[in-house]
Amino acid sequence: MTNSKKRTWFIAFVVSLGGFLFGFDAGIISGVMSYVGPEFNLTDGQTGWVVSSPSFAAMLAMLVSGRLSDIIGRKKILIVVAFLYALSALLSAYASSYEMLYMARMLGGVAFGAALILAPTYIAEISTAENRGKLVSMQQLNIVFGFFAAFLSNYFFNGANGTEGTSLTDETVWRWMLGVELIPALLYFVFMFFVPRSPRWLYMQGMTTEAKKVLTQLHSPHFANQEITTIEENLQTKRNTREVKIAELFGPALRFIVFIGLIVGILQQATGINAIYFYATSIFKQTGIGTDAAFSSGILLSVTSVVFTIVSMFLIDRLGRRPLLLFGIAGITISMLLCGYGFNNATYRLTTTDIAQLENIDPTKLAPIADVIYDNDVDFKNAMKSSLGNQVYAKNDGAILEAATTMNGTLILIGILGFVACFAFSLGPVMWVLLSELYPTKYRGLAIGFIAFVNSFTSWVVQQVFPWELSNLGNATSFFIFGIIALIGFIAMLKILPETKGKSLEEIEAEYVN
């Protein structure tokens, strides 16, 4: 590999660290909520807002970050993004109230909302046609590595909690979980100063001398000259092209492909991926495997995600977009229905012996419900909360569910890992590739931005509603809902999803835009 190629790969890696921090933040909160919920005695709505507030802020950031970066530059915005990540981690770790915690997390949401839009944009602007796909996909790979690092970090912090020789307690361990994000955020901030400004942005600002210098550093002199010619021709075309309006996306020519994009964008989040990631520890505790095992299962979940994301990078140009999406959505349907079935067959019962062995709980409060068999988790949890109070139950739910639950936990684990695997090689990475190919050049940015906004809104709704679903509808119904949504999506995709593999952008436009 030449020095210029190494430099390009290094720059792409640095810029895509924003994806790592997004994945880290998303993964870390699943373990944090096991402690924060009882600490601040949060309601279901408050729990949902602490988890989902960054996604809400990200929606707003996505609307303005692209246009703002056109004005002041990709690099400057990404440096601000890194700073906001670091500030969010610091303030979250020192949060003294529910309000301070969610506001600190919203700062992080602004950061990852901007990063998810700008990092792929910047990487595409420094890449060549031959390596653009791999370099842009580094963002998705960094996201799943972020999840893995977060679940691993949570596992070690949870294991050290209360251990002799450490100062970690239930009241402090979650602060360390959140605060450790400061380390990669500061590294991201420092490394961004070694990244050049985007050559294409420099050209748009009329800074041609610096733009040519950057291109020469990134590519061979011959290829740099080719890129310069291409950029100049593209800019001349843009000057002669009128500005497009969002209403045009719903005109007869684009209606079909925009409809496809919206279905895929909504389906990616409505099938529950962020419910699984953001509430992984809580979900695993519902199976009765205990708090420690719930944290370790999160590591297995994130490893699965990393492995199958890498698999998708090898298969997407071999098998095509349509087979991967259809096979993945079918697997998601089966996995979610399998989880629903497993939870539906669970029973809950605390014997007198079980109650006596529970630590930090007054056994007399549970004596009236000793040996009572509950056939659903909603009734059992309501009985626990009524007897113990919300805060005491929330602090001890892992131990209580471990003692009381009778279910096939392996079946649930298979279902969740199957879901994550299928998502990682289909809806996760393939959606963004498909969106980048379906739309004509002059509409591409507007269409992808609009669908990304709808995608983020769907993600926020799922995260916000999921705690309420678990408390009021129960585990089984919640997973059945995800499975039914996936089934409807599979039927729709089977009928209308096109294949774009092996076709030029011009061929796709001629075939689907009319």
C-alpha positions as CSV (number, residue, x, y, z in Angstrom):
1,M,0.0,0.0,0.0
2,T,1.4,3.4,-1.0
3,N,1.9,6.2,1.5
4,S,-0.9,8.2,-0.1
5,K,-3.3,5.2,0.3
6,K,-2.2,4.7,3.9
7,R,-2.9,8.4,4.6
8,T,-6.4,8.2,3.0
9,W,-7.2,5.1,5.1
10,F,-5.9,6.8,8.3
11,I,-8.0,9.9,7.6
12,A,-11.1,7.8,7.0
13,F,-10.5,5.9,10.2
14,V,-10.1,9.1,12.2
15,V,-13.2,10.7,10.8
16,S,-15.3,7.6,11.3
17,L,-14.4,7.5,15.0
18,G,-17.6,9.6,15.4
19,G,-19.4,6.3,14.5
20,F,-17.5,4.5,17.2
21,L,-18.6,7.1,19.8
22,F,-22.2,6.8,18.6
23,G,-22.0,3.0,19.0
24,F,-20.3,3.4,22.4
25,D,-22.9,5.8,23.7
26,A,-25.8,3.7,22.5
27,G,-24.3,0.5,24.0
28,I,-23.2,2.0,27.3
29,I,-26.7,3.3,28.2
30,S,-28.1,-0.3,28.4
31,G,-25.9,-1.0,31.4
32,V,-26.2,2.5,32.9
33,M,-30.0,2.3,33.1
34,S,-29.8,-0.7,35.5
35,Y,-28.4,1.7,38.1
36,V,-29.7,5.1,37.0
37,G,-33.4,4.0,37.0
38,P,-33.3,3.1,40.8
39,E,-30.9,6.0,41.6
40,F,-33.3,8.7,40.4
41,N,-36.5,6.5,40.8
42,L,-37.4,7.0,37.1
43,T,-40.8,6.3,35.7
44,D,-41.2,4.4,32.4
45,G,-41.6,7.7,30.5
46,Q,-38.5,9.2,32.1
47,T,-36.5,6.0,31.5
48,G,-37.5,6.2,27.8
49,W,-36.5,9.9,27.6
50,V,-33.1,9.4,29.1
51,V,-32.4,6.7,26.6
52,S,-34.1,8.3,23.6
53,S,-33.3,12.0,24.1
54,P,-30.0,11.8,22.1
55,S,-31.9,10.5,19.1
56,F,-34.3,13.3,19.4
57,A,-31.5,15.9,19.4
58,A,-29.8,14.0,16.6
59,M,-32.9,14.5,14.4
60,L,-32.6,18.2,14.7
61,A,-28.8,18.1,14.2
62,M,-29.3,16.2,10.9
63,L,-31.5,18.9,9.6
64,V,-28.9,21.6,9.9
65,S,-25.5,20.0,10.0
66,G,-25.2,19.3,6.3
67,R,-26.0,22.9,5.3
68,L,-23.9,24.3,8.1
69,S,-20.9,22.2,6.9
70,D,-21.3,23.7,3.4
71,I,-20.8,27.1,4.9
72,I,-18.0,26.6,7.5
73,G,-16.5,23.3,6.4
74,R,-16.8,19.6,7.3
75,K,-13.6,19.6,9.4
76,K,-14.7,22.4,11.7
77,I,-18.1,20.8,12.4
78,L,-16.5,17.5,13.1
79,I,-14.1,19.1,15.6
80,V,-17.1,20.6,17.3
81,V,-18.7,17.1,17.2
82,A,-15.7,15.6,19.0
83,F,-15.8,18.4,21.6
84,L,-19.5,17.9,22.2
85,Y,-19.0,14.1,22.7
86,A,-16.3,14.8,25.4
87,L,-18.5,17.5,27.1
88,S,-21.5,15.1,27.1
89,A,-19.5,12.3,28.6
90,L,-18.2,14.6,31.4
91,L,-21.5,16.2,32.3
92,S,-23.3,12.8,32.2
93,A,-20.9,11.3,34.6
94,Y,-21.4,14.2,37.0
95,A,-25.2,14.4,36.6
96,S,-26.9,15.2,39.9
97,S,-30.5,14.8,38.6
98,Y,-32.6,13.3,35.9
99,E,-32.9,16.6,34.1
100,M,-29.1,17.1,34.1
101,L,-28.5,13.6,32.8
102,Y,-30.9,13.8,29.8
103,M,-29.7,17.3,28.9
104,A,-26.1,16.1,28.9
105,R,-27.0,13.2,26.8
106,M,-28.8,15.5,24.3
107,L,-25.4,17.2,23.7
108,G,-24.1,13.8,22.7
109,G,-27.1,13.4,20.5
110,V,-26.3,16.7,18.6
111,A,-22.8,15.3,18.1
112,F,-23.7,11.9,16.7
113,G,-26.6,13.4,14.6
114,A,-24.0,15.6,12.8
115,A,-21.4,12.8,12.7
116,L,-23.7,10.3,11.1
117,I,-24.3,12.7,8.2
118,L,-20.9,14.4,7.9
119,A,-18.5,11.5,8.4
120,P,-19.7,9.6,5.3
121,T,-19.9,12.8,3.3
122,Y,-16.3,13.8,4.2
123,I,-15.0,10.2,3.5
124,A,-16.7,10.1,0.1
125,E,-15.1,13.4,-0.8
126,I,-11.6,12.2,-0.2
127,S,-12.1,8.7,-1.7
128,T,-11.6,7.3,-5.1
129,A,-14.3,5.4,-7.0
130,E,-12.4,2.2,-6.4
131,N,-12.2,2.4,-2.6
132,R,-15.2,4.6,-1.7
133,G,-17.5,1.7,-0.7
134,K,-15.0,0.2,1.7
135,L,-14.0,3.5,3.2
136,V,-17.5,4.7,3.7
137,S,-18.5,1.4,5.2
138,M,-15.8,2.0,7.9
139,Q,-18.4,4.2,9.6
140,Q,-20.8,1.3,10.1
141,L,-18.0,-1.0,11.2
142,N,-16.8,1.6,13.8
143,I,-20.4,1.8,15.1
144,V,-20.6,-1.9,15.9
145,F,-17.1,-1.8,17.3
146,G,-18.4,1.0,19.6
147,F,-21.2,-1.3,20.7
148,F,-18.7,-4.0,21.5
149,A,-16.4,-1.7,23.5
150,A,-19.4,-0.4,25.4
151,F,-20.8,-3.8,26.4
152,L,-17.2,-4.9,27.3
153,S,-16.7,-1.8,29.5
154,N,-20.1,-2.3,31.1
155,Y,-19.3,-5.9,31.9
156,F,-16.0,-5.0,33.7
157,F,-17.5,-2.1,35.6
158,N,-20.4,-4.2,36.7
159,G,-18.1,-7.0,37.8
160,A,-16.0,-4.5,39.8
161,N,-19.0,-3.0,41.5
162,G,-19.0,-3.7,45.2
163,T,-15.7,-5.7,44.9
164,E,-13.3,-5.3,47.8
165,G,-10.5,-2.8,47.0
166,T,-12.6,-0.7,44.6
167,S,-14.7,2.4,45.4
168,L,-17.5,1.4,43.0
169,T,-21.0,1.2,44.4
170,D,-24.5,1.2,42.8
171,E,-24.4,5.0,43.3
172,T,-21.1,5.5,41.5
173,V,-20.5,2.7,39.0
174,W,-22.9,4.2,36.4
175,R,-20.9,7.5,36.5
176,W,-17.7,5.6,35.6
177,M,-19.6,3.8,32.8
178,L,-20.6,7.1,31.3
179,G,-17.4,9.0,32.0
180,V,-15.1,6.5,30.3
181,E,-16.4,7.7,27.0
182,L,-14.4,10.9,27.6
183,I,-11.2,9.0,26.6
184,P,-12.1,8.1,23.0
185,A,-13.9,11.5,22.6
186,L,-10.7,13.4,23.5
187,L,-8.7,11.2,21.1
188,Y,-11.2,11.9,18.4
189,F,-10.9,15.6,19.2
190,V,-7.1,15.6,19.0
191,F,-6.8,13.5,15.9
192,M,-9.3,15.7,14.0
193,F,-6.7,18.5,13.9
194,F,-4.4,16.2,11.8
195,V,-7.1,15.8,9.2
196,P,-7.1,18.1,6.1
197,R,-10.1,20.1,5.0
198,S,-12.2,18.4,2.4
199,P,-10.8,19.1,-1.1
200,R,-14.3,19.3,-2.6
201,W,-15.4,21.8,0.0
202,L,-12.3,23.8,-0.6
203,Y,-13.1,23.9,-4.3
204,M,-16.6,25.1,-3.5
205,Q,-15.1,28.0,-1.5
206,G,-12.7,28.9,-4.4
207,M,-9.6,27.7,-2.5
208,T,-8.3,25.8,-5.4
209,T,-4.6,25.9,-4.5
210,E,-5.2,24.2,-1.1
211,A,-7.6,21.8,-2.7
212,K,-5.0,20.6,-5.2
213,K,-2.4,20.3,-2.5
214,V,-4.7,18.0,-0.4
215,L,-5.6,15.9,-3.4
216,T,-1.9,15.5,-4.3
217,Q,-1.2,14.3,-0.7
218,L,-4.1,11.8,-0.8
219,H,-3.5,10.4,-4.3
220,S,-0.8,10.0,-6.9
221,P,-0.2,13.2,-9.0
222,H,-1.8,11.6,-12.1
223,F,-4.9,10.6,-10.2
224,A,-5.0,13.9,-8.4
225,N,-5.2,15.7,-11.8
226,Q,-8.1,13.4,-12.8
227,E,-10.0,14.2,-9.6
228,I,-9.4,17.9,-10.1
229,T,-10.9,17.7,-13.6
230,T,-13.9,15.7,-12.3
231,I,-14.5,18.1,-9.4
232,E,-14.3,21.2,-11.7
233,E,-16.7,19.6,-14.2
234,N,-19.1,18.7,-11.4
235,L,-19.1,22.1,-9.9
236,Q,-19.8,23.7,-13.3
237,T,-22.8,21.3,-13.6
238,K,-24.0,22.3,-10.2
239,R,-23.8,26.0,-11.1
240,N,-26.1,25.3,-14.0
241,T,-28.6,23.3,-12.0
242,R,-31.5,24.9,-10.2
243,E,-32.0,24.1,-6.5
244,V,-34.5,21.3,-5.9
245,K,-37.4,21.4,-3.5
246,I,-38.6,18.7,-1.1
247,A,-42.0,18.6,-2.8
248,E,-40.4,17.2,-5.9
249,L,-39.6,14.0,-4.1
250,F,-43.3,13.1,-4.1
251,G,-43.8,13.9,-7.8
252,P,-44.6,11.1,-10.3
253,A,-41.0,10.7,-11.4
254,L,-39.5,9.9,-7.9
255,R,-42.6,8.7,-6.0
256,F,-41.7,5.0,-6.4
257,I,-38.1,5.1,-5.3
258,V,-38.9,7.5,-2.4
259,F,-41.6,5.1,-1.3
260,I,-39.1,2.3,-1.3
261,G,-36.6,4.4,0.7
262,L,-39.2,5.4,3.3
263,I,-40.3,1.7,3.8
264,V,-36.7,0.6,4.3
265,G,-35.8,3.6,6.5
266,I,-38.8,3.0,8.8
267,L,-38.4,-0.8,8.8
268,Q,-34.8,-0.5,9.9
269,Q,-35.8,1.0,13.2
270,A,-39.4,-0.2,13.6
271,T,-38.3,-3.8,13.9
272,G,-36.6,-2.9,17.2
273,I,-32.9,-2.8,16.7
274,N,-32.4,0.2,19.0
275,A,-34.7,-1.3,21.6
276,I,-32.4,-4.4,21.6
277,Y,-29.2,-2.4,21.8
278,F,-30.3,0.4,24.1
279,Y,-32.1,-1.9,26.5
280,A,-30.0,-5.1,26.0
281,T,-29.1,-5.6,29.7
282,S,-32.7,-5.0,30.8
283,I,-34.0,-7.5,28.2
284,F,-31.5,-10.2,29.2
285,K,-32.5,-9.7,32.9
286,Q,-36.1,-10.4,31.9
287,T,-35.1,-13.9,31.0
288,G,-34.1,-14.6,34.6
289,I,-30.4,-15.2,33.9
290,G,-29.4,-12.6,36.5
291,T,-27.7,-9.3,36.4
292,D,-24.1,-10.5,35.9
293,A,-25.1,-12.9,33.1
294,A,-27.2,-10.1,31.5
295,F,-24.1,-7.9,31.2
296,S,-21.9,-10.7,29.7
297,S,-24.7,-11.6,27.2
298,G,-24.4,-8.0,26.0
299,I,-20.8,-8.8,24.9
300,L,-22.0,-11.8,22.9
301,L,-24.6,-9.6,21.3
302,S,-22.0,-7.0,20.2
303,V,-19.5,-9.6,18.9
304,T,-22.3,-11.1,16.8
305,S,-23.0,-7.6,15.4
306,V,-19.3,-7.1,14.5
307,V,-18.9,-10.5,12.8
308,F,-22.0,-10.2,10.6
309,T,-21.3,-6.6,9.7
310,I,-18.0,-7.8,8.3
311,V,-19.8,-10.6,6.5
312,S,-22.1,-8.1,4.8
313,M,-19.1,-6.1,3.5
314,F,-18.0,-9.2,1.7
315,L,-21.4,-10.3,0.4
316,I,-23.1,-7.1,-0.7
317,D,-21.4,-6.8,-4.0
318,R,-21.5,-10.6,-4.6
319,L,-25.1,-11.6,-3.7
320,G,-26.7,-8.2,-4.2
321,R,-28.8,-5.8,-2.2
322,R,-32.2,-7.5,-2.6
323,P,-31.2,-11.1,-1.5
324,L,-29.4,-9.7,1.6
325,L,-32.4,-7.5,2.6
326,L,-35.0,-10.2,2.0
327,F,-33.1,-12.9,3.7
328,G,-32.3,-10.6,6.6
329,I,-35.8,-9.3,7.1
330,A,-37.2,-12.9,7.0
331,G,-34.6,-13.8,9.7
332,I,-35.6,-10.8,11.8
333,T,-39.3,-11.8,11.6
334,I,-38.5,-15.4,12.8
335,S,-36.2,-14.2,15.5
336,M,-38.6,-11.7,17.0
337,L,-41.5,-14.1,16.9
338,L,-39.3,-16.7,18.5
339,C,-38.6,-14.3,21.4
340,G,-42.3,-13.5,21.7
341,Y,-43.0,-17.2,21.9
342,G,-40.4,-17.8,24.5
343,F,-41.6,-15.0,26.8
344,N,-45.2,-16.0,26.2
345,N,-44.5,-19.4,27.8
346,A,-42.8,-18.1,30.8
347,T,-44.1,-18.4,34.4
348,Y,-43.1,-16.5,37.5
349,R,-43.1,-17.8,41.1
350,L,-41.3,-16.9,44.3
351,T,-41.2,-19.6,46.9
352,T,-40.7,-18.9,50.6
353,T,-37.1,-20.2,50.2
354,D,-36.5,-17.9,47.3
355,I,-37.8,-14.9,49.2
356,A,-35.6,-15.7,52.2
357,Q,-32.5,-15.8,50.0
358,L,-33.1,-12.4,48.4
359,E,-30.6,-9.8,49.8
360,N,-31.6,-6.2,50.7
361,I,-35.3,-7.1,50.7
362,D,-37.7,-7.4,53.7
363,P,-39.2,-10.9,53.3
364,T,-42.3,-9.9,55.2
365,K,-43.3,-7.6,52.3
366,L,-43.3,-10.6,49.8
367,A,-44.9,-13.1,52.2
368,P,-48.4,-12.6,50.8
369,I,-47.4,-13.5,47.3
370,A,-45.1,-16.5,48.2
371,D,-45.8,-19.5,45.9
372,V,-48.3,-17.6,43.8
373,I,-47.8,-18.5,40.1
374,Y,-48.0,-15.8,37.5
375,D,-48.4,-16.7,33.8
376,N,-47.2,-13.3,32.5
377,D,-44.5,-10.8,33.4
378,V,-46.8,-7.8,33.7
379,D,-48.9,-9.2,36.6
380,F,-45.7,-10.4,38.3
381,K,-43.9,-7.1,38.1
382,N,-47.0,-5.2,39.2
383,A,-47.2,-7.4,42.2
384,M,-43.5,-6.9,43.0
385,K,-43.8,-3.1,42.7
386,S,-47.0,-3.0,44.8
387,S,-45.2,-5.0,47.6
388,L,-41.8,-3.4,47.4
389,G,-42.2,-0.1,45.8
390,N,-40.8,0.9,42.4
391,Q,-37.4,1.9,43.6
392,V,-36.6,-1.2,45.6
393,Y,-37.9,-3.5,42.8
394,A,-35.8,-1.6,40.2
395,K,-32.7,-2.0,42.3
396,N,-33.2,-5.8,42.7
397,D,-35.1,-6.8,39.6
398,G,-32.2,-8.9,38.3
399,A,-32.1,-11.1,41.4
400,I,-35.9,-11.3,41.7
401,L,-36.4,-12.3,38.1
402,E,-33.6,-14.8,38.3
403,A,-35.2,-16.5,41.3
404,A,-38.8,-16.3,40.0
405,T,-38.6,-16.9,36.3
406,T,-39.2,-20.3,34.6
407,M,-38.6,-20.1,30.9
408,N,-36.4,-21.3,28.0
409,G,-33.8,-18.6,28.3
410,T,-31.7,-20.2,25.6
411,L,-34.6,-19.8,23.1
412,I,-34.7,-16.1,23.9
413,L,-30.9,-15.7,23.5
414,I,-31.0,-17.5,20.2
415,G,-33.8,-15.2,19.0
416,I,-32.0,-12.0,20.0
417,L,-28.7,-13.1,18.6
418,G,-30.4,-14.2,15.4
419,F,-32.1,-10.9,15.1
420,V,-28.8,-9.0,15.6
421,A,-27.0,-11.2,13.1
422,C,-29.8,-10.8,10.5
423,F,-29.9,-7.0,11.0
424,A,-26.1,-6.7,10.8
425,F,-25.9,-8.1,7.3
426,S,-29.1,-6.6,5.9
427,L,-31.0,-3.6,7.2
428,G,-28.1,-2.1,9.0
429,P,-25.5,-1.6,6.2
430,V,-27.5,-2.3,3.1
431,M,-30.1,0.4,3.6
432,W,-27.5,3.2,3.3
433,V,-25.9,1.6,0.2
434,L,-29.3,1.2,-1.4
435,L,-30.3,4.9,-0.6
436,S,-27.0,6.1,-2.1
437,E,-27.8,4.3,-5.4
438,L,-31.5,4.8,-5.9
439,Y,-31.7,8.6,-6.4
440,P,-30.6,10.8,-9.2
441,T,-27.5,12.9,-8.4
442,K,-29.4,16.2,-8.0
443,Y,-31.9,14.7,-5.6
444,R,-29.7,12.4,-3.7
445,G,-28.7,14.6,-0.9
446,L,-32.2,15.9,-0.3
447,A,-33.8,12.4,-0.5
448,I,-31.2,10.7,1.8
449,G,-31.5,13.6,4.3
450,F,-35.3,13.4,4.4
451,I,-35.3,9.6,4.8
452,A,-32.6,9.8,7.5
453,F,-34.8,12.2,9.4
454,V,-37.8,9.8,9.2
455,N,-35.4,6.9,10.2
456,S,-34.2,8.9,13.2
457,F,-37.7,9.8,14.2
458,T,-38.8,6.2,14.1
459,S,-35.7,5.3,16.2
460,W,-36.7,7.9,18.8
461,V,-40.3,6.6,19.0
462,V,-39.1,3.0,19.5
463,Q,-36.7,4.0,22.3
464,Q,-39.2,6.2,24.0
465,V,-42.1,3.7,24.0
466,F,-40.2,0.5,24.7
467,P,-40.0,0.8,28.5
468,W,-43.8,1.5,28.6
469,E,-44.4,-1.5,26.3
470,L,-42.5,-3.8,28.6
471,S,-44.3,-2.5,31.7
472,N,-47.9,-2.4,30.2
473,L,-48.0,-4.9,27.4
474,G,-45.3,-7.3,28.5
475,N,-42.3,-8.9,27.0
476,A,-44.1,-11.3,24.8
477,T,-46.5,-8.7,23.2
478,S,-43.6,-6.3,22.7
479,F,-41.6,-8.8,20.7
480,F,-44.6,-10.1,18.8
481,I,-45.2,-6.5,17.7
482,F,-41.7,-6.2,16.3
483,G,-42.1,-9.6,14.6
484,I,-45.4,-8.6,12.9
485,I,-43.9,-5.3,11.7
486,A,-41.0,-7.3,10.2
487,L,-43.4,-9.7,8.5
488,I,-45.4,-6.9,6.9
489,G,-42.1,-5.3,5.8
490,F,-40.9,-8.6,4.3
491,I,-44.1,-9.0,2.2
492,A,-43.9,-5.4,1.0
493,M,-40.2,-5.7,0.1
494,L,-40.8,-9.0,-1.7
495,K,-43.1,-7.3,-4.1
496,I,-41.4,-3.9,-4.7
497,L,-37.7,-4.1,-3.8
498,P,-35.4,-3.6,-6.8
499,E,-31.9,-5.0,-7.3
500,T,-29.2,-2.3,-8.0
501,K,-26.2,-4.6,-7.9
502,G,-24.0,-4.3,-11.0
503,K,-25.9,-1.3,-12.5
504,S,-24.5,2.1,-13.0
505,L,-26.3,5.0,-11.4
506,E,-27.4,6.1,-14.8
507,E,-29.0,2.7,-15.5
508,I,-30.8,2.7,-12.2
509,E,-32.1,6.2,-12.9
510,A,-33.3,5.2,-16.4
511,E,-35.1,2.1,-15.0
512,Y,-36.8,3.5,-11.9
513,V,-37.2,7.2,-12.5
514,N,-39.9,8.0,-15.0
